[in-house]
Amino acid sequence: MITIEDRLKTRTDFIIIGIIWTIFLITFSSLIICPSEVHCGIESAGRFFILFSIFPFGLTFGMIADRYFAKKNVFNSEKKKKINKKTNRIEIEDILRIIIIFILTFISMPWIAALFGVNQILFFRSIHIGEQHGYYGFLLVLFAVLNTKIIKYNEDNIAREIIIFGFTFFSVFGSGLIIDDFLIEQFNLDIHFYIPFYDGLDIFTIMIQLSIIFIISFIIYFTFWRRFYYQKIKEIQQFK
């Protein structure tokens, strides 16, 4: 059983958000100093900051607010006695997270290396150094997976559902970026995945793509969260 007391004692959220901040700052710094006039520099770093700052700043703010409401609930509750129950964890979930992160990182190694000036690792063909939309896709999926590990005091409400769907959306969008960048650079196969900061701003095209991503995200959200995991988690997690 996960109690409010458990939520306040855990330090997992500090660790996960610390990892996200570290990745964010390393990427930002690398884009400034990497040796490419086209895909590096202040403009690329600034674009990255604008696009991705929502994750470290948003999750940090969310953690502070989450802990505040959990603590407030403890103080306002009539049941102030300590509950010495251990938190049950589904170990298979952590194993799946590790597998997903390992595979994701392995696939993205060429784009990670490109940030540091290395243009050929693993892939058959060399790639340009610096900013890569495949790397941005890697970050979107990675941050979504890491966020699932953060224990939250979040009762059933619309805010929780929006956050879960939002990270599902980011994961699907990120997967599209990864697939698109890989196919273009290794096989010259363009699946026409629209990237606003590369392809300009075509409202009609981007609305079609976002609609497709929204539909796929909703199917995943409804199937795996609402129909399966939501029903399961009510049996193994309960906030008191």
C-alpha positions as CSV (number, residue, x, y, z in Angstrom):
1,M,0.0,0.0,0.0
2,I,1.3,3.4,-0.9
3,T,0.3,5.9,1.8
4,I,0.7,9.7,2.0
5,E,3.5,9.1,4.5
6,D,5.3,6.9,1.9
7,R,4.9,9.7,-0.6
8,L,6.6,12.2,1.7
9,K,9.4,9.8,2.6
10,T,10.4,8.7,-0.9
11,R,13.3,10.5,-2.6
12,T,12.7,8.9,-6.0
13,D,11.3,12.1,-7.5
14,F,14.4,14.0,-6.5
15,I,16.6,11.5,-8.2
16,I,14.5,11.3,-11.4
17,I,14.1,15.1,-11.7
18,G,17.8,15.5,-11.0
19,I,18.6,13.1,-13.9
20,I,16.3,15.1,-16.2
21,W,17.9,18.4,-15.2
22,T,21.4,16.9,-15.8
23,I,20.5,15.7,-19.3
24,F,18.8,19.0,-20.0
25,L,21.9,21.1,-19.0
26,I,24.4,18.8,-20.7
27,T,22.4,19.0,-24.0
28,F,22.1,22.7,-23.7
29,S,25.8,23.2,-23.1
30,S,26.8,20.7,-25.8
31,L,24.7,22.5,-28.4
32,I,26.5,25.8,-27.6
33,I,30.0,24.4,-27.9
34,C,29.8,21.6,-30.5
35,P,31.7,22.4,-33.7
36,S,29.0,23.0,-36.3
37,E,27.9,26.3,-37.7
38,V,24.6,24.9,-39.0
39,H,23.3,22.6,-36.2
40,C,25.0,24.1,-33.2
41,G,25.4,27.4,-31.5
42,I,23.3,29.9,-29.6
43,E,20.3,29.5,-32.0
44,S,20.2,25.7,-31.7
45,A,20.7,25.8,-27.9
46,G,18.0,28.5,-27.5
47,R,15.6,26.5,-29.6
48,F,16.3,23.4,-27.5
49,F,15.8,25.5,-24.3
50,I,12.4,26.8,-25.5
51,L,11.2,23.4,-26.6
52,F,12.4,21.3,-23.6
53,S,12.6,23.6,-20.6
54,I,9.0,22.6,-19.8
55,F,10.2,19.2,-18.6
56,P,12.8,20.1,-15.9
57,F,10.9,23.2,-14.8
58,G,7.5,21.7,-15.0
59,L,8.4,18.5,-13.2
60,T,10.2,20.4,-10.5
61,F,7.2,22.7,-10.0
62,G,4.9,19.6,-10.0
63,M,7.0,17.8,-7.4
64,I,6.9,20.8,-5.1
65,A,3.2,21.2,-5.5
66,D,2.6,17.4,-5.1
67,R,4.6,17.3,-1.9
68,Y,2.8,20.3,-0.6
69,F,-0.7,18.8,-1.1
70,A,0.4,15.5,0.3
71,K,1.8,17.1,3.4
72,K,-1.3,19.3,3.7
73,N,-3.5,16.2,3.5
74,V,-1.6,14.6,6.3
75,F,-2.0,17.6,8.6
76,N,-5.7,17.9,7.8
77,S,-6.4,14.3,8.2
78,E,-7.9,13.0,11.4
79,K,-5.8,9.9,11.0
80,K,-2.4,11.2,12.0
81,K,-0.9,8.0,13.3
82,K,2.0,6.6,11.4
83,I,1.4,3.7,9.1
84,N,4.3,1.3,9.1
85,K,3.4,-0.6,6.0
86,K,5.9,-1.2,3.3
87,T,5.3,0.0,-0.2
88,N,4.6,-2.8,-2.6
89,R,6.4,-2.4,-5.8
90,I,5.8,-4.2,-9.1
91,E,9.4,-5.2,-9.9
92,I,8.5,-6.1,-13.4
93,E,7.8,-2.5,-14.1
94,D,11.3,-1.4,-13.1
95,I,12.8,-4.2,-15.3
96,L,10.7,-3.0,-18.3
97,R,11.8,0.6,-17.7
98,I,15.4,-0.5,-17.7
99,I,15.0,-2.5,-20.9
100,I,13.2,0.3,-22.7
101,I,15.8,2.9,-21.6
102,F,18.7,0.7,-22.6
103,I,17.2,-0.1,-26.0
104,L,16.3,3.6,-26.5
105,T,19.7,4.8,-25.5
106,F,21.5,2.2,-27.7
107,I,19.5,3.2,-30.7
108,S,20.1,6.9,-30.0
109,M,23.9,6.6,-29.4
110,P,24.8,8.1,-32.8
111,W,22.7,11.2,-32.1
112,I,24.0,11.5,-28.6
113,A,27.6,11.2,-29.9
114,A,26.8,13.9,-32.6
115,L,26.3,16.4,-29.8
116,F,30.0,16.0,-28.9
117,G,31.3,16.2,-32.5
118,V,31.3,12.4,-33.4
119,N,29.4,11.8,-36.6
120,Q,29.6,8.0,-36.9
121,I,28.7,5.4,-34.2
122,L,26.6,2.3,-34.9
123,F,24.8,3.6,-38.0
124,F,26.0,2.5,-41.4
125,R,26.2,6.0,-42.7
126,S,27.7,9.1,-41.0
127,I,25.4,11.8,-39.8
128,H,25.8,15.5,-39.3
129,I,27.0,16.7,-35.9
130,G,25.0,18.8,-33.5
131,E,21.2,19.1,-33.3
132,Q,19.3,16.1,-34.4
133,H,15.5,15.7,-34.3
134,G,16.1,12.0,-33.7
135,Y,17.8,13.0,-30.4
136,Y,14.9,15.2,-29.5
137,G,12.6,12.2,-30.1
138,F,14.9,10.2,-27.8
139,L,14.5,12.8,-25.0
140,L,10.7,12.9,-25.4
141,V,10.4,9.2,-24.9
142,L,13.1,9.0,-22.2
143,F,11.5,11.8,-20.1
144,A,8.1,10.1,-20.4
145,V,9.5,6.8,-19.2
146,L,11.4,8.4,-16.3
147,N,8.2,10.3,-15.3
148,T,6.4,7.0,-14.8
149,K,8.8,6.1,-12.0
150,I,8.0,9.2,-10.0
151,I,5.6,8.3,-7.2
152,K,2.9,11.0,-6.9
153,Y,0.1,11.8,-4.5
154,N,-2.5,12.1,-7.2
155,E,-6.0,11.0,-6.5
156,D,-8.4,10.4,-9.4
157,N,-8.8,13.7,-11.1
158,I,-8.7,15.3,-14.5
159,A,-5.2,16.8,-13.9
160,R,-3.7,13.3,-13.5
161,E,-5.4,12.1,-16.7
162,I,-4.2,15.1,-18.7
163,I,-0.6,14.5,-17.5
164,I,-0.7,10.8,-18.3
165,F,-2.2,11.5,-21.8
166,G,0.3,14.3,-22.3
167,F,3.3,12.1,-21.7
168,T,1.8,9.4,-23.9
169,F,1.4,12.0,-26.6
170,F,5.1,13.1,-26.2
171,S,6.2,9.4,-26.4
172,V,4.3,8.9,-29.7
173,F,5.6,12.1,-31.1
174,G,9.1,11.3,-30.0
175,S,8.9,7.8,-31.6
176,G,7.9,9.5,-34.9
177,L,11.0,11.8,-34.7
178,I,13.3,8.8,-34.0
179,I,11.9,6.7,-36.9
180,D,11.9,9.7,-39.3
181,D,15.5,10.8,-38.6
182,F,16.8,7.2,-38.8
183,L,15.1,6.5,-42.1
184,I,16.2,9.7,-43.7
185,E,19.8,9.6,-42.7
186,Q,20.4,5.8,-43.3
187,F,18.1,5.0,-46.2
188,N,17.1,8.4,-47.7
189,L,13.5,7.4,-47.0
190,D,11.4,10.4,-46.1
191,I,8.1,9.5,-44.3
192,H,7.2,13.2,-44.3
193,F,7.1,13.5,-40.5
194,Y,6.6,17.2,-40.1
195,I,9.1,19.1,-38.0
196,P,8.1,22.7,-37.5
197,F,11.5,24.1,-36.7
198,Y,13.1,22.4,-39.7
199,D,10.3,22.6,-42.3
200,G,8.8,26.0,-41.5
201,L,5.3,26.5,-40.2
202,D,2.7,24.8,-42.3
203,I,-0.5,24.9,-40.2
204,F,-2.5,22.5,-42.4
205,T,0.3,19.8,-42.5
206,I,1.0,20.1,-38.8
207,M,-2.7,19.8,-37.8
208,I,-3.0,16.6,-39.8
209,Q,0.1,15.1,-38.2
210,L,-0.9,16.2,-34.7
211,S,-4.4,14.7,-35.3
212,I,-2.9,11.4,-36.2
213,I,-0.5,11.5,-33.2
214,F,-3.5,12.4,-31.0
215,I,-5.5,9.4,-32.2
216,I,-2.6,7.0,-31.7
217,S,-1.9,8.4,-28.3
218,F,-5.5,8.2,-27.2
219,I,-5.7,4.5,-28.3
220,I,-2.6,3.7,-26.3
221,Y,-3.8,5.8,-23.3
222,F,-7.2,4.2,-23.3
223,T,-6.0,0.6,-24.0
224,F,-3.0,0.4,-21.7
225,W,-3.9,2.9,-19.0
226,R,-7.7,3.2,-18.6
227,R,-8.6,-0.4,-19.6
228,F,-5.6,-2.3,-18.1
229,Y,-3.2,-0.6,-15.8
230,Y,-5.7,1.8,-14.1
231,Q,-7.8,-1.2,-13.0
232,K,-4.7,-3.0,-11.8
233,I,-3.2,-0.1,-9.9
234,K,-6.3,0.4,-7.8
235,E,-5.6,-3.1,-6.4
236,I,-1.9,-2.5,-5.5
237,Q,-1.8,1.3,-4.8
238,Q,-4.0,3.2,-2.5
239,F,-3.4,6.6,-0.9
240,K,-4.8,7.1,2.5
